[in-house]
């Protein structure tokens, strides 16, 4: 039985796509694997350790149509998996502007 409490108000959509993340204090992007996305949140697997409360710029890249969008997230949950990868949950803060 799954005892995970749903914390998002919006329906989650399982989506397999690449996310590119950039900390606000860096110009460098790194890639992570999206788990799911909703109107107000996102979860993903990352080999990079983020911090709770950290704000991060996200670019969603979805081939084959190469859909792309950019927004800001705030990290709210980090769970370390058995393989050392981090499962991260974040809320979408606002659309990023260039």
TAHU-V957078 format. One line per field, one symbol per residue. ss: DSSP state (A for helix, B for strand, O for the rest). phi: phi as a letter, one per 40 degrees, with the letter a starting at -180 (. if undefined). psi: psi as a letter, one per 30 degrees, with the letter a starting at -180 (. if undefined). A space follows every 10 residues. Layout:
ss->???
phi->???
psi->???
This chain:
ss->OOOOOOOOOO OOBBOOOBBB BBBOOOOOOB BBBBBBBOOO BBBBBBOOOO OOOOBBBBBB BBOOOOBBBB BBBBBBBBBB OOOOOBBBBB BBBBBOOO
phi->.cbcccbccc ccbcabacbb bacccacccb cbbccaabcb aabacbcbcb bdgccbcbbc bbcccfcaab abbbcbabbc cdcgcbcbba bccaccbc
psi->kjgkkkfkfl kkjkkjlkkk kklfglfkll kljkelkafg lkklkkfkkl kkfkkkkkkk kjlffhkklk lklkkfkkkk legflkjkkl kkelkkk.
